[in-house]
Amino acid sequence: MKILQLYLVFFLIPFTGKSQSINEKILIEGGYTYFNRNFADVGVKYLIDKKNLTIGTNILIGASDNKILAVPELSATQYFDAKNFPFPFARVSISSKTITPQVGFSFLIGELGVGYGLGFDKSTTYKNNGFRVQLNFNIPLKLKMKIM
């Protein structure tokens, strides 16, 4: 129930701003994460300022002992040097089981990140310490396009 409340608060906060520009700041995220097992990764990101800082929430969905394993996460990402391609970034992801600092590169809509998870939950169903590799795609909710 707490997870549902957290998601509702996260989704309602961005809608308190201007309605015309809000869709231009939201990104839908999807991809693959390896973190001691294979996960599908789906979520949403919100650009909170013009310095390329985003906050986001996502959920890692995988399997453990023939059961579905879902790990919700919150993250903050800082993108650096938007003039050079690819764009480097630093990210911190926090879940109920781990905190994971990451670094990586963004290739327009694709991202490749690596990090190391520092677990603080002694779960027996899921090893939460270790190396993490992530390949995600970010799709803007609204694209600014010029048609000639």
Protein Blocks (a to p, Z undefined) as FASTA:
>chain_A
ZZmmmmmmmmmmmmmmcfklmmmmpccddddddehiacddddddddfbfnopacdddddd
ddeehiacddddddddddehklbccdddddddddfkbccddddddehjaccdddddddfb
fcfkbccbdcdddddddddfbdcdddZZ
